[in-house]
Amino acid sequence: MVVIKSCDGTETYVKEAGDSVEKALVLLHGIGADHRMWEPQLQFFARSGYYVLAPDLLGHGESSKVETLELSNWEKQINTLILNRNVSKFVLVGVSMGGVVAQSYAMHYPAKVRSLVLADTFGELRTVREKILGLGQLIGFRVFRLFGIGLFAKAMSFAYRAPFAKQAREYFVQVSQQADFDQLIRARKAINKIDAIGKIAGERIPTLILVGDQFGKSFVDINRKIAQGIKGSQFVILENSMDPSNLVNPNAFNKAVLDFLSHYS
């Protein structure tokens, strides 16, 4: 692990693999997760010739806890990371919350993003269905804060009870034991503000959107909406998968991403 200190005093813990900064790939994890969510990808993409960086986003893992949190804080964190590692342009991959952060970053720093991969995420919360998605998890974190980590761990175990989600279940039961609900509430409030639909230039940033099929048609449609707003983007539904697809069905996720990057990296 590498520790990077920012000028604002925050620290970023990052796991890296590979060594070719000309083919850099930054992986952004989901809410309540950390860099360990990317274990099925780190060495896989390093062996494929990429220099892989998987940071703990602010408020998560070993990176700094924060009193306030906005999408712009994570964007600055990414800029500090790539500057420290001498990366000028990179592939940006974000799953779930990481996909929201990736969209926000691509909107504001398009010249730095070589290509974009988004999975199991959302680009805005406008419809009733979308607002329920954002509000539901926020309420959930407040309930878990009240009743304790044990209930949270049980909820994670239940959410990933499917046989094909065993790896995700084991990971989230483990990581839930260190949950900081104040940080998670701040993170959820931050990502609920995303407003990215139709604002990412697909002609400048080749984009792949992936979504697992196991969270239902409405979640698939939320991800399809992102693809429809990015000109020329590719949209793929992964079978036997759900948020986060990189951990629930890593083989299908890795193949889809590598196939895409073979043309757009």
N, C-alpha and C positions, 0 to 999 in steps of 0.2 A: 504493500500500500504506500502511496505517496501522499504527503500532506502539503497542501498549497494554501498559503496565507494571502488573503486579499487586503487591499489598502483600507477597507472598511473594518478590518479586524476579524472578519469571519474566516473560518478554516474549512477547506474542502478536502475530504478524503476520497481518493480515487484509486481504483484498481486498473492496471494497464497490462496489455499483452501485445506482443509484436513490436516492430521497431521502425517501420517505414512511414515516417510522418507525411510523406507525399500521398499516402492512401489512409488517411485518418478516418476513424469511425467513432462517433460519440454516442453512447447508449444512455438513455434517460429512463429511469425506473418509474414504477407506479406509486401511488399514495400508500403510505405505511410500509413500503418496501425499502430496499437499499441495493447497493451494487451486487450483492449476492444473488439477486434475482436473475442476473445475467450469466450465471455459471455455464448454462448450456451454449452460450454464444461466445464467450471470451476467447477460449482457445480455438474454437471452430473458425472464427473469422480471422484470428491471428495466423492460423495455418493456411488460410486462403490469401494471405499476403497483406492483411490490413493491420494498421496500428490502432488498437482498440482501447478506448478510454471509457470507463464506467464509474462515474462519480456518484457519491452519496449527495443527493440534492439537499439544499438547506432545509433544516427541520427534520432530517431523516438520517438514519444510520449514525456514523461517527462524525459527520459534518456538523457545523455549528447550529445550535438551537437559536431561534430568533424571536424577538418580541413582536415584530410586524413582518408581514410577508405579502409580497405582490409578485405577479408574473415577471415584472422587471428585475426583481432581486435575483431570480433564477437565471435570467438572461445575462446579467452582469457576472454571475458565477461562472457561466459557460465561457464568457469572454476572458475572464481571468484564467480559467483552466487552459484554453487553447493558446493564450499568450505565453503562459508558463511553459507549455510543452512545445513551443515553436511550431504550432499548427496554424496555417493561414486559411485553408479551406478544407471542409470536411463533410462526410456523410453524417447526417443527423437521424438517429433512430429513437423514437419515443413510443412507449406503450402506456396506455391508460393516462394517468396524470402526466407521465413523461411525454405523451403525445400532445397534450394540451400545451405544455411548455415548449415543445418543439415547434408547434404551429406559431406560437407567439414569437419565438426567436426568428423563425423563417420570415415572418412579416416584417420584423424590424431590422434584421441583418441578412437580407437575401444574398448579398455578395459573398458571404462566408459559407453558405450552404451549397455544397456540390450536388447533393441529392437528398431526398427526404423520405423516410419510412415512418408511417404512422400506423398504430395498431390498437384496436379495442378502445377507442377514445371518443371525443366529441369536439365540435368546433364552435358551438354556441349553445346557449340554453334559452330558447325563445318560446317553443311550443309548451303546452301543458305537460306533455310527456317528458320533454327534456328538463323542464323545471323540477318535476318530481324526481328525476334521476339525481339532479344536483342537491335538492333539499333532503332527499331520503338518506343519503350517506352522511350528510351533516348532522341530521337528527340522530342517526345511528351512533356516530362518534360521541355525541353528548350523552346518549343512553349508556354506552359502554364506559364512559368516564365516571358515570354515577354508580354503575354496578360492578365495575372492575374488569381486570385483564382476563380473568378466567372465563367470563362470559364471551369476551371477544375471541379468545382462542377457540371456544366451542363453535362460535358462529363461523369462523374461518374453516374449521374442520367440516362443518355441514355444507358450506358453500362449494367446497371442492371434494365432495363425497364420491363423485363419479370415478370409476376405476382408472380411466385414462388421465385423471387429474392428480394422481398420487404424489408426483413430485411437487406440484404446486401446493397441495395440502400439507405436506411435511414442512415445506418452506414457510408458509404463512402461519402455521401453528407455532413454529419456532420464533419467527420475527415478531409475532403478536405479543410475545412475552415481554418485549421491550417497548411496547407502544407508549408514546407520549401523546395523549389525546389533545392536549392544548395545541401542540404543534400540528397534529392532523387536522384539527378544526381550522386553524389558520391556513393550512395548505388547501383545504377544501373550499374555503371562502375565496381564496385567490384564484383557483382554477375555474370557479363558477362565473368569473368575470370575462372569460374568453369570448372574443368576438372575431372569429377568423374566417367564417364562411365567405368565400368569394374574394378573399384578400391576399391569397398567396399566388404568386405569379408562376403558374405551372410551366409556361414557356421558358422561364429562367431556371426553375428548380424542378427537375424531374421528380415525380412523387408516386410512391406506392402506398396504398391504404389496404390494410389487412384487418379482418375481423373474424372472430370465432363464431360458429353457428349455434352455440349452446346457451346463449343468453337471450334468445328469442328474436323474432322478426323486428321488433321495434329497435333493438340495439343495433342490429345489422343495418337498418334504415338510417339510424343516426350517423353511422360511419359512411354509408353510401352518400349521404348528404355532403360530407366533406369532399369526397371524390368528385361529386357533381360540381362543386365550387372551385375545383382546381383543374384548369384546362390541361387536357392530355394525360391526366393521372391514370394510374392503373388501380383497379379495385378487385380484391381477391377475398373470397369467403373460405375460411379454413374449417374443414370438417372435424368433429370431435375436439373442439377447442372453445376456449372462453378467455376472458380477461384474467390474467395476461397470457396471450397465446404463445409467447416465447418460452414460457415455463410449462404450460399445459400441453402443448403439442410442439415441442422444440424442433423436431425433425421437419415437419411441414413448414414451420415458421422460417427456419434456417434456409431451407431450399428455396422458398419463395423470395426471400431477401437476396440470397446469393444470385439467383437467376436475374433478378432486377438489377443488381449492382454490376453484373457482367456487361450490361449495356450502358449503365448510368453512373459509373464511378471512375 
